[in-house]
């Protein structure tokens, strides 16, 4: 592992306080880990609950802290209806690489039914749009950058950045990139 480059994942709710998200602590943590770019892997880089984590606010903070913010929707778990990446929940649920993102892209009701169409990560990882995102990561590491892939969820196991993005990075780049999930606000 010592000869591998590290890529980090982080959830901004790890920095939740009573008044919102402590974005200064988020960026200070990124600085502590030598992050070159904060890469937002949310499909839509906005939050009603935490507006300080919206793309525009993170760009400004990134400039202030010297860690540029980049939105990379290719690594989000949202798919267009015309993409052939959906399967019935009953066909893939309880398999190893499943994270229930419905075709309606995060409905308020999170319970799934057998006939619900959900993003099938086994299909999604071979989709050109997603592969373009992985190519961007590969290019960044070819240039010596260190990335932090950010989504909202504190726990990686509750997020597509674990089940979809980091698992595919590990599979495709395991010889030279190590995925490190930041899970504690030090």
C-alpha positions in Angstrom: 0.0 0.0 0.0 2.9 2.4 0.7 3.6 2.7 -3.1 0.0 3.4 -3.9 -1.5 6.9 -4.3 -4.4 7.6 -2.0 -7.8 8.8 -3.0 -10.1 9.8 -0.1 -13.9 9.9 0.3 -15.7 12.1 2.7 -19.2 13.0 3.7 -19.9 16.6 4.6 -22.4 15.6 7.4 -19.3 14.4 9.3 -18.9 18.1 10.1 -22.5 18.7 11.2 -23.1 21.1 14.1 -26.2 22.5 15.7 -26.0 25.4 13.2 -25.3 23.4 10.0 -22.1 22.1 8.5 -18.8 23.5 9.7 -17.3 23.9 6.3 -14.1 25.5 7.7 -13.4 22.2 9.5 -14.2 20.3 6.3 -11.6 22.2 4.4 -9.0 22.2 7.2 -9.4 18.4 7.2 -8.8 18.3 3.5 -5.7 20.4 4.0 -4.5 18.0 6.7 -4.7 15.1 4.2 -2.9 17.0 1.4 -6.0 17.1 -0.8 -5.4 18.8 -4.2 -9.1 18.9 -5.3 -12.4 18.4 -3.6 -14.5 16.4 -6.0 -18.3 16.5 -5.4 -19.8 13.2 -6.6 -23.4 14.2 -5.8 -25.6 14.0 -8.9 -27.0 17.4 -8.0 -24.6 19.5 -6.0 -27.1 21.3 -3.9 -28.7 20.8 -0.5 -31.8 22.6 0.9 -30.9 21.5 4.4 -27.2 22.6 4.2 -26.9 25.4 1.7 -23.3 26.0 2.8 -22.6 22.8 0.9 -24.0 24.0 -2.4 -21.6 24.1 -5.3 -21.3 27.9 -5.4 -20.5 28.1 -1.7 -17.9 25.3 -1.9 -16.2 26.9 -4.9 -15.7 30.1 -2.9 -14.4 28.2 0.1 -12.2 26.1 -2.1 -10.6 29.3 -3.5 -10.1 30.6 0.1 -8.5 27.4 1.3 -6.5 26.7 -1.9 -8.3 23.4 -2.6 -10.4 23.8 -5.8 -13.9 22.4 -5.8 -15.0 20.4 -8.8 -18.4 18.9 -9.5 -18.2 15.5 -11.2 -21.8 14.4 -11.9 -20.5 11.4 -13.9 -19.8 9.7 -10.6 -23.3 10.4 -9.2 -25.8 7.6 -8.9 -28.4 9.4 -11.0 -29.0 8.1 -14.4 -31.1 9.4 -17.3 -34.2 7.4 -18.2 -32.7 6.7 -21.6 -29.7 5.0 -20.1 -29.8 1.2 -20.0 -28.7 1.0 -16.4 -31.9 0.1 -14.5 -33.2 -3.2 -13.3 -36.2 -4.3 -11.2 -35.4 -4.3 -7.5 -36.4 -7.9 -7.2 -33.8 -8.9 -9.8 -30.8 -7.4 -8.0 -31.7 -6.6 -4.4 -29.5 -8.3 -1.8 -26.6 -8.7 -4.2 -23.2 -7.4 -3.2 -23.1 -4.1 -5.1 -26.6 -2.7 -4.5 -27.5 0.7 -3.2 -31.2 1.5 -3.7 -31.4 4.5 -5.9 -34.8 4.4 -7.6 -35.4 5.5 -11.2 -37.1 8.6 -9.8 -33.7 9.5 -8.3 -34.2 9.6 -4.5 -37.9 9.8 -3.8 -39.1 10.9 -0.3 -40.3 7.3 0.3 -37.2 5.1 0.5 -39.0 1.8 0.7 -38.6 -0.3 -2.4 -41.0 -2.7 -4.1 -40.1 -5.7 -6.2 -41.2 -4.0 -9.5 -39.4 -0.7 -8.7 -36.7 0.1 -11.2 -33.4 1.1 -9.5 -30.0 2.0 -10.8 -28.2 -1.3 -11.3 -24.6 -0.7 -10.4 -23.4 -3.7 -12.3 -24.7 -2.0 -15.4 -23.9 1.5 -14.4 -20.1 0.8 -14.0 -19.9 0.1 -17.8 -21.9 3.2 -18.8 -19.9 5.7 -20.9 -20.9 8.6 -18.7 -19.6 6.9 -15.6 -16.5 5.7 -17.4 -15.8 9.3 -18.3 -15.7 10.1 -14.6 -13.3 7.3 -13.9 -11.1 8.6 -16.7 -11.0 12.0 -15.1 -9.8 10.4 -11.9 -7.2 8.5 -13.7 -6.0 11.6 -15.4 -5.8 13.5 -12.1 -3.7 10.8 -10.6 -1.4 10.7 -13.6 -0.7 14.4 -12.9 0.0 13.7 -9.2 -3.1 15.2 -7.7 -4.8 13.8 -4.6 -8.5 13.9 -4.6 -11.2 13.7 -2.0 -14.6 12.4 -3.3 -17.4 14.1 -1.4 -21.0 13.3 -1.0 -23.4 14.1 1.9 -23.5 10.9 4.0 -21.1 10.7 6.9 -20.9 6.9 6.7 -19.5 5.6 3.5 -21.6 2.4 3.8 -24.7 4.6 3.5 -23.6 6.2 0.2 -23.1 5.4 -3.4 -19.5 6.7 -3.1 -18.7 3.4 -1.3 -20.9 0.9 -3.2 -20.5 2.4 -6.7 -17.5 4.8 -6.9 -14.9 3.5 -4.5 -15.6 -0.2 -5.3 -15.1 0.5 -9.0 -11.9 2.5 -8.4 -10.6 -0.3 -6.3 -11.4 -2.8 -9.0 -10.0 -0.8 -11.9 -7.0 0.9 -10.3 -6.2 -1.4 -7.4 -2.5 -1.6 -8.4 -1.8 2.1 -8.0 -4.7 3.8 -6.1 -5.8 3.0 -2.5 -9.2 4.3 -1.4 -9.3 5.8 2.1 -12.7 6.6 3.6 -12.5 9.5 6.1 -15.1 8.7 8.8 -14.1 10.7 11.8 -13.8 14.4 12.3 -10.5 14.7 14.2 
